[in-house]
Amino acid sequence: MATTCSTAPSSLMLTHVASSVHPQDLTPSLLSFKSKPLCTTFCVHPLVLRPRERRTSRWVNVNLNKGGKTGGFYHHVVVAAVAAEVAEVAEDVEEKGVEGVDGSSAVGIVTVTKPKKGKAALPLKRDRRRSKRFLEIQKLRENKKEYDLKTAISLLKQMASTKFVESVEAHLRLNIDPKYNDQQLRATVSLPKGTGQIVKVAVLTQGEKFDEAKNAGADLVGGEDLIEQIKGGFMEFDKLIASPDMMPKVASLGKILGPRGLMPNPKAGTVTPNIPQAISEFKQGKVEYRADKTGIVHLPFGKADFPEEDLIVNLFAAVKSVESNKPSGAKGVYWKSAHICSSMGPSIRLNIREMLDYKPPSMV
């Protein structure tokens, strides 16, 4: 135990007049009041440092006149008072102290915390930001369990409980690094049962193909005039198809269309001489996909109100497309993980081996 003393105003007064006190000046009337404590005591332990509360001092405060000769009586009074206070503090520590790890006395500190309630009591931080609906529906599936295709689709339909029809998505993690050219993945897949969405198609062409595009069902057809509208901010379309002879002029739209994923590209099937066929495919459910910078493919494959069989057929077609378009630079195990989910629901982990070996009833 260590004791740290800070001198109070009364002790300063006594020290100041110590040299001028005379024993004959002490009278019983001057021994009438109690002073403030002269010391603040700290109990020191390897893990605890806490100031003790002030206590009423039992010292005798002697108010002396400044006159007189120097004597030794006052010094004896102060020394006796300090010794009495230190002894009293030591007794108090022995009564209230607790035995430390090394056998020394220490003062225990008990911290009382209020129990957390509601979302704050959840162990995972991400769950504390979820809605009550989300927290309820995620109890329908086990977090790290791998499900077969049929069971996963059935759970997905149960979890799609919002007031609107949710889209269903597949998120496929692949063992590729897209920063290398031979490990990039970008392709299209035609979903047999469609996407459930109305796709608005715009076509950039000229000459006789202008009429072909209109007759094929294109929502917008134009040439240089449509290019100028796009530069002005016009974006009311979901797919933009261009004929090869228009690509030199379309190149100026790269900074506008590129970040939105709308730039025509031969790999995506949006740059083609057969414009009527391209329009028909995108209207019927052709979907473009690509791996992001972390090697994950995000791919919608229908709506939550589709029959289970239709969702299974669409997902099977998407998986086979990703498998067949494996980049030449991919090494080792190609598939890392696969999840499906509705747009507002929790993810469901798939068993990769069962997913790759699955055969739809129509193929059996």
Disulfide bonds with the S-S distance in Angstrom:
none
